[in-house]
Amino acid sequence: MQRASVAAALGVALGLALGAPVLRAQNDWMYYGQDQGATKYSTLTQINVDNVKNLERAWTFHTGIKSGFFEATPLIINNVLYFSSQTTVYALDPVTGTEIWHFAPGGSVTRRGISYWPGNARTTPRIIAGAGSRLFALDAATGHLVAGFGDSGFVSMGSNMASPPAIYKDLIISPSSAPLVRAWNAETGALVWTFHLVAQQDDPANKTWLNDAWKTTTGANVWGLLSVDAARGIVYIPSKLAGGDYIAVQRPGDDLYETSLVAVAASTGKLIWYHQLVHHDIWDYDVAAAPTLLDVVQNGRRIPAVAEITKMGLMYIFDRTDGKPIFGVEERKVPQSTVPGEQTSPTQPFPVKPPPLARNTMTKADLSTEISPEHTAYCERLWTQYNLQDSGPFTPWQLTQDIVLFPGAVGGGNWQGITFNAPLGLLITNVMNAGQWGHIQQSGTGFRKVTPEGGRFWDPRTHYSCAKPPWGELVAVNANTGDIAWHVPLGEFDELEARGIKTGTASLGGAISTAGNLVFIGATIDGRFRAFDARDGKELWVEKIDAPAHAIPSTYMGKDGKQYVVIAAGGGGFLGSPTSDALIAFRLKQ
């Protein structure tokens, strides 16, 4: 494995994670996470804490599809904006929102967006995405399929891709609904390497699959986002649990490499290191966020690091070269399952620092009482009627006994991940305190999960949680100490705000940060786009948009000399938000 020299590392521009490319003074947004290390940070300063109050809508583009799951982050390269809807890839003028070209490949397009390969001496730039089980390449200038890529522009992958691939040199490294991560040649579409997330027979980790469960399992795939340390040639992989959620009788053992952060050589796919973040996952705690690359400074020493936020609301920070925890990870005893045949792990890994960013315990004393008598009565009825019990981290779902668990299957954190503001040394992310409840029931074919009155631990009529607020927060962690620097409510219910009750809301989608000391985020179910002061979390600007923006925004400098911020407002998704088809761009008032 090649490693960049210290001199080369120190030469990386201020604000970029080590290994991330320097992009035209960051006027563009070239990768899903701005850089290959997914910092989601821009050096642009035209929009800043002093003038962000003057933001206004510049243009809106409508895709015509309001089916939800419009989660794409636009890329902006050389004065062209590229993005995907649920069925179509578009190129727009980023100043006016006028369409340049579009391409509909047939089938569902990669949900969270597309990737850009800049080409080489022989080949012009390409847009890379998936449609169903096919990988395809478009000429970035025309939107036409590249005839020399695979079979007339398409490569059959045999599995779907929910998030855009990572780009490393002339390789397309793809997530997959199969338990595989694969690299394809960006020119020809030829398969270059494969890494198996279900440890194969020649892998020492295969012994973690007891009773030969590795031969029959499904899952352990990647529906989230990959990151790349380009200087060191390492790709970082967040993985899903194996098999079905909540029941794992059929796959005893820790089951590597499910629910793990895995580092492999980007050129060959060879394993470098891994950390399993949940052993024998039965909670649907998939690791999905793009691992964020950063430098941590301790005792004057600069440590190349990678940070991962999880559905458990836990943030892990490792040395990205060897996987050593920066602030320590402890194996702690956790409750065990009562389901016959289920072999839960006696311990689970907890980071020593930072502390949990989201609620991970629930007692009857934690029931919400501050909203209204009606809401208090609703929540107390659930607790009493279903004989709910106090629970702590990783409490297993029990046979015939209902439990309520925090966080639930949507988190905590989720696929949106972290933005790293290097000048401030802050890792910033949004979390929600959304619980899940129910029990395991035996049936003729085995076991199944049962949720008597909906899956979330909230009133489905209002989305008010039955736990005490806050229900959603924006949180900043000091990367050098592991301490929480600030946290503020994120999102609002108008009727509660009118009474002075600040609760925050559930959210899916994430944030970006800028050198203007700003954090931009939609994500919340209240359908608002916001800007916060990155230094202290103060909300500076908010605007109602067409639907909740369950996506991650991007920002860029237009050819008109104006900085823009753009967000997909599609709604829908697992939180049941109202839907729209709008891609919306903002700039300062003229």
Summary of the structure (lengths in Angstrom):
residues: 590
radius of gyration: 22.8
end to end distance: 50.8
largest distance: 69.4
contacts: 2239
relative contact order: 0.14
helix: 8%
strand: 38%
